[in-house]
Every structure is written in structure tokens, then in C-alpha cells.
Amino acid sequence: MTESDSSSNPTADTPPLPALNARWASAIRAVVLVIFGVLTGYGAYVLATNDWQDITGFWLTRRRLLLAGFALASLDVCTDGFVWYGILRQYGIRLGPVRGLLLFLSGYAGHFMPVQMGRFFRATELSRIYGVPLATSTKAEITLLAFIMITSVAMFCGAFLWPWLFALAFAIPPLLTALALLVLGIFFRWIKKLSIQLPEGYLRRPSTLALCLCTGIGWFINGFILYLIFREVTETLQLNHAIMIMTSNLFIGVVSGLPGGLGITESYIGGMMYWLATPPEHLVIAVAAFRILTFWLWIPIGWIALLLNGLFFGRSKRSLKPEPKKQRPTEEAREA
């Protein structure tokens, strides 16, 4: 290209739009990592400069609180498992209760994979062991992830309105969830390549709305666990604060791209709690307790479930492919 051609075409040296988007995404991620790196460094400084004897004793006297947190975390896992199992049934996949439980829990073995990719480890196991088409098992995981993201935004909005419009705060999450499914349904109908990926009228089914709303219960449980742990040391903490922190934490972890949001999640929760006037000497142990209950504890459980699944079932003798759809009779067949 000559110099005159270059001057006449101002867009010749302009980077393509995808490259610009990638640069902005990298810049945002770098800023997030720097901010949370500073917060993590502050946490390490607090850890090194405080006398932890009294603080450790404070938490050891609250073992019942931690036990209640574990029970709630188990309930949250059961809620997610119920939704996942329901989605599989909607896609025509039938699993026995024991197989379904072990397979669902095995997904927690992939918690260390970045950007929520650990969920798709379960899809590969469903395909490998039970012969389900990988495309179908992956669609089920994408559907579950979409439900979780929809309700995270809906629950955040409801928690945000809690102090001013208490009654409306309970109505907003289901209304926003239903609206999101409606908009997605319209969007999918416009794009044929997307519409064929879902069963007919899938996003308009009452059962789909019910399953999606159930993931919102999981967000409430996570927020309540955070509230239970920190209310002892944070007088200004309200339940709606905890729900907002937990729902926004999902997107913080995804933006970071780090496996399991390691370091980022701890720093984000710690930073929010410090802003709510939590004593710095309690931050590290309280955040660690929360993460152990909701994250770390489930990784070995996932590996145990994975080993048991392979040991007891191995490769299934029968393929659990989606059940064929029943075709409606044509007008000619009815007349005959």
C-alpha cells in the first residue's frame, strides 16, 4: 500500500474490533488482578502482624455456627443437583438416583478449572460413562450456568431494593427471571441455529421457569451462609449485603479467569467486609471459614464421587441417549 493510499483510508491502520475488545478485556482483567492482589497482600500483612491466639479461640467456640454453615452449604449443593437433574430430564436423559448423585458431585472435582469450565468436566463424564452425546450433556451444563447467571442478576436487584421497597424486593427476582427467559425465548426464535439447540418452546415452559427460580434459592442460601459467619464480627452487615456480595462475586471470578476464582474471591469478599467495618484481624479466618464450607470442602467430595462412579458403574452397558421426540400425526394420517 502506498503512502497516498494509507492517508486516503484512515481505517487501514485501525485494529479490527475483535482485537480492540480483546485488549479491553485484558486491561480490565489486569486492573482486577492488581486491585485484588493489593487486597490479598493486605490480608497477608494482617495475618503476619496479629496475635491469632484470641481470634482462633473466638472461632473455636462457634463450632455450631460452622456446622450450620456446612448444613446450609449441603442444602445449596442439593438445590443445584435438583436443578441439574431436572434439566437432564427435560433433555430426555434419565439417570438413576445413585448414578445421578455421584455424577453430579463428581463435577466438584473440576472446581479448579478457570472461568466456570469445571462444570463441563461433568458433561464429559456423562458422555464417557453413559454414552450421552457430548453436545447434549454440554447443553445441559450451559443451561444450568445460564440459569445461575440469570438469577444472580435478579437476586442482586432484589437485594439492592431490600432497604427501600421490602415487599417489592421479593417480587423482583421472579419477575426479572421470567422476563429474562421470555427475552431469551424471543431471541432464540429469531436465530434458527440457536432455536434448534433447544426443545420446542423450552424457555416458555413453566417447568423451565421453576428450575431457573430454584437456582435463586441457591444464591439466597450462599448469602445466608456469609451472613451467619460474618454477623458475629460485623455489626453493619445485613442479609441483603451478603446476597449482593455473593451474586456479584460470580462475575468477579469469571472476569479474573483464575481457577476457582482463587485469591480473587477471597480478596473480593474480604474487601467488601472491610468496607462494612469488619475488624481486619477477623477477616482472614472468617473468609477462610466461608470458602472452606462452600468451595474447598467439596473438591475432595467431588473426587470421591468420581472414583465411586467409576468403581461401581464404569462404562454403562446401555446408552442413555436422549429419548426420541414423539412426532405429531399428520392430517393424512388422521384421515386414514
N, C-alpha and C positions, 0 to 999 in steps of 0.2 A: 504494500500500500504506500503511495506517495505521500509527501507532506501535505499537498493540497487536498488529497482525499481524506486525510486524517482530520484536517481542520474543518472540512465541509460536513463531516459526520461526527458530531460531538459524542455520540454513544459508542463510538468504536472502541475507546479505551475504558468504557464503563464495565465493571464486573457484572456478570449475569445475576439476576435476582436471587436464585438459589444460593449463590456464593455469598451474597450480602447477608441473607438470612442465617447462613451457617456462621458467618463472622459475628453477627449479633448474638446468636445463641452461645457461641464460645465465650464472648465477652461477658455475657450475663452469668454464665456458669463460673467464670473465673472470679467475678466480683463476689458471688455467693460463697465460693470456696474460701476466699480471703477473709470475708466477714466472719464466717463460722470457724475458720482457723484461728482468728483472734479470740473468739469466744472460748474455743477449746483450750487455747493457751492460758486464758484467764482461769478457766476451771482447773487446769493443772497447777497453776500458781496457788490457788486457794487450797487445793489438795495437799500441796507441799508445805504450806505455811501455817496450817491449823492443827490444833490438838484434837485428834479424832476419837479419843477415848470416851469423852462425854457424849459426843454425837452418835457414835456407834451404840452406846448404851441406850440412848434415846430411841433408836430404831429397833433395837432388840426387844424392847418392852412392848413393841407394837406388832408382834408376830401374827396376831389375829387379823390385823389390818391387811398384812401381806397375804394371809391365807384367803381372805375375802377377795383380794385383788386377783389371786390365781383362779378362784371360782368364777369370777366375772370374765376373766380372760378366756377360760374354757367355754363359757357361755357364748362369747363372741366368736370363737372358733366354730362352735356348733351352729351358730347362725349362718356363718359363711358356708359351712358344709351343707346345710339345708338348702341354701340358695343354689349352690353348685350342683347338687343332686337334682334339684328341680329343673335347672337349665338343661341338664343331660336328658332328662325325661322329655322335655319339650322338643329336643332334637332327635327323639326316638331311640335313645340309648338307655337300656335297663341294666342296672348293676344291683347285685345283692347287697344287703346292708353291711355285711362284714367287708366284702370287697370294696364297696363304696367308701367306707370309713377309712380303711387302710390306704386306699389310693388317694383320697383327699388329704389325709395327714402327710402322706409322702411328699406332697408339694412343698411343705415347710422345710424339707431338706435343701431346697433351692433358694432359701432366703438370701443367700449371699450374692446372688446374681443381680446385676445392676438394672435400674430403670424398670422395675416390676417384671423383669424377664423370668424370674424364678417361677412364676405361675405357669409358664409354658413347659417347664420340666414335667409337670403333671400331665400335660397333654401328650407328651412323647411317651410317657409310661402307659397311658391309656391306649395309645395306638400300638405300642410294642407288645404289651402283655395280652390285651384283649382284642386286638385286631380291628379296633375302631379306626376309620380313615383319619389320618392326621389332620386333614382340613377340617373335619367335623369337630374333633377334640379341641383344636386350636380356636375354632369359632366359639365354642362353649366358654373357653377361658377369656377370650376377648369380650364376650357378652358380660361375664361376671365383672371384669375390670371396668367396662363401661358403666355398669350399674353402680359400682363403688364410686366412680368419679362423679356421676350424676348426683348421687345422694350426698356426696361430700360437699358439693356446692350448695345443695338445698339445705342441708343441716347447718352449714355455716351461716346462710342468710337467716334461717330461723333463730339461731343462737344470737346473731347480731341484733335482731329486733327484740329479743327477750326483755331487756330492761324497760323498754318504752311501750311495747304492744305485746303484753304477755300472752293473751289469748290468740292473737294473730300469729305469734311465733310458733305455735303448734300446728297451725293450718298451712303455713307457708311451705314447709318441706314436702308434704304430699302433693300440694298443688304444683310446685315447681317440678317435682319428679314426673307427674302426669304430663305437664306441659312439655318437658324435655323429650319424653317418649313420643308425644304427638308430633313434635317438630322433626324428630329423627325419622319417624314413620313417613312423613311427607317428603323429607329429603331422600330417603331410600327409594321411594316410589318414582322419583324423578330420574334416578340413575339406575338403569337396568342392571348394570354389572354388580351393583350393591344389592338390589332387590332380590336377585336370585340366590343370594347367600343366606337368606333367612326364610323360614317357613312362611307361608301365605298369611298376611295380617298379623305377624308375630308381635310387633310393637304395639298393636291395638288390643291385644288380648288382656282381659282382667288378670289372668294368672301371671302375665309378664309384669304388670304393674305391681302386683302383690309381692313378687320375688324381688323386684327392684326396691320397694319400700323396706323389705326386710334387711337389706344392706344398710339402710339408715339406722336401724336398731343397733347394728354393729358399731357405727360411729358414736351413737349415744353411750354405749357400754364402754368404749375406749375413753371417751371424755370423762365418764363417771369414775373409771379407774384412776385416771390422772388426778381428778378432783379429790378422791379419797386419800391418795398418797400425799398430796401437797397441802391439803386444807389444815393439816396439823402445824405447818410451819409458814403458811401464807394466809394472813387474815383477810387480805383483799381479794382472794381468789373466789370467784363464783363459778357455778356449774357451766354457765354459758361461755365463760372464758376458756374453760378446759375443752369444751366441744369445738370452739373456734380454733384453738391451738392444734387440736388433733386433726381436724379436717383440712386445715391449711398445710399441715405437715406433709400430707401426701404429695402435694405439688412441689414442695421444697425438696423432698427426697428425689423426685423424678428429675427436677432441673439439675440437681447435683450430679446425677449419673453414677453415683458411687454405689457399690454393692450393699444392698440393705439399708441405704442411707446412713452407713456407719460414720459416726462423728458428726454428720450434718444434723441428723435427728436429735441427738443428744445436745448439741450446741444450740439448736433452734429452741427446743423445749426449755433448756437452761436459760437462754437469753430472755425468752418470754416471761419465765417465772422470776428472773432477776428484775425485770421491768415492773412486775407486780409486787415487788418488795419482799421476795423470799430471801432470808438470810443467806449470804454466799456460802457459809460453812455447811449448809444443809443441801445445797444444790446438787453436788456430785452424787451423794448417796441416794437422794430422792429420785434423781433422773435414772441412776443405775437400777434402782429397785423397779421403776416403771418399765424400763427396757428389758430387764430380765423376765418380768411377768408376761410381757406382750410380744417379745421378739426372741431373745436368746434361748429361753426355755423350750421353745417349740422346734428349734433346729434339731437337737438330738431326738426329740419325739418323732420328727419327720423321718430321720434316718432309721429309727427303729421300725416305723411303719413301712418304710421302703423295703427293709430286709425281710420283715414278716410277709409282706405282699409277695415278694419273690420266692420265699421259702414255702409258703402254703399253697400258692396258686401257680407261680411260674407263668408259663405261657398257657393261656386258656385253650382248651380243646375246641371251643366253639367261638366263632367270631361274633362280637357284639356290634355288628354294623347297624346303622340306623334302620328302623323299620320302614318298609316301603309305604309311600303315601297311597291312600285309597283314592282311586280315580272315580269321579262322579260319572254316572251313566249318561250317555249322550241321548239326544232326542230320539234318534233312530232306534237305539236300544230300548228305550221306554215304550215306543210304539210296538216293537216286536214282542 
